[in-house]
Amino acid sequence: MYLCIEMGKNRDKRLPSAATIGFFDGVHRGHLCLIGQLRQEAQKRGVKSLLVTFDQHPRTVVSPGHVPTLLTTLEEKEQLLRQTGVDEIAVLPFTLELSRLTAREFMQQVLRDELNVQTLMLGYDHAFGHGGGSLNDYIRWGEETGIEVLRAHELEDAMVSSSKCRRLLEVGDVEAAAEMLGRSYSLNGEVVRGFHVGHELGFPTANLQPDEEKLIPAHGAYAVWVVLADGSRQAGMLNIGNRPTIGNGETVSVEVNLMDYEGDLYGQRLTVEFVSRLRDERRFASRNELMAQLAQDAETAKRILLYHSASTVNSAPLAKSRPFCADRAVKRR
């Protein structure tokens, strides 16, 4: 169940729950490890599992000049979180007033009084509330407010974080980012009118206008899967950049060529899943040289995607696609 929380309107209506808190940008393997533990603990206690998140990044309110570009929009995040099998997702409006609550005030006023949280699971090295606090602080505040506090164990094989995923994408390492995410990174957007240069070069492209808040990977050419509005998947190669050979100026374009596809995509929303980086964007001496490179890129992309289609787990449900963390006891204090 997806809940948009209006403060003061939920009291006496909520069943007991075990919850965890986070922005969950990217819904990466570390998040999935935490959520898996939460579901186990909720089941042991016979209560619902609840994810508490926010409608916008907290820095939008507390530090507007330092808001990161996002790995997932709110809609994408909701879809990914639903796939984890959690019982409920509560989205809180992150306001200035909410940002001023101390952790103890948040635990009492929001978690206990609004959401009827009985057990709170903290992610590894996670803090919340104005002024933060240590694990022992959270445990003490939990005892004072009637909330059991547990600390989850971290992912065993590597430290995973949204910021590390962003850094990988910013240098174009989409394969390493996919390892952290547990799936290929994707962009969604509407196909808009372009300059038809791709058609002139023999590789017609759909010009994608991605959602504004989403992180766009580093400039360059990529092998991608393209998911059309009807759910069908097409092999493609995508370029991000200024098209220096053509003379695109400072304008950054995201153009994808769908291999072996004919049809009008204008106005449709597409999802592009990044599989592998083919090369950096660079200026070519002539259009003929560019066309030769595009033909080579297409052959390379086809080989990569053929292998990827045989080995990928992207089509499996997110929560079941791979073991995200080892089965061991949750840490208790």
Secondary structure, DSSP 8 states (H G I E B T S, - for coil): -EEE--TTS-TT----EEEEE---TT--HHHHHHHHHHHHHHHHHT-EEEEEEESS-THHHH-GGG---BSS-HHHHHHHHHTTT-SEEEEE---HHHHT--HHHIIIIIIITTT-EEEEEE-TT---STT---HHHHHHHHHHHT-EEEE----SS----HHHHHHHHHTT-HHHHHHHHTS--EEEEEEE----HHHHTT---EEEEE-TTB----SEEEEEEEE-TTS-EEEEEEEEE--TTTT-TT--EEEEEETT--S--TT-EEEEEEEEEEE-----SSHHHHHHHHHHHHHHHHHHHHHHHHH--TTS-GGGSS--S-----EE-
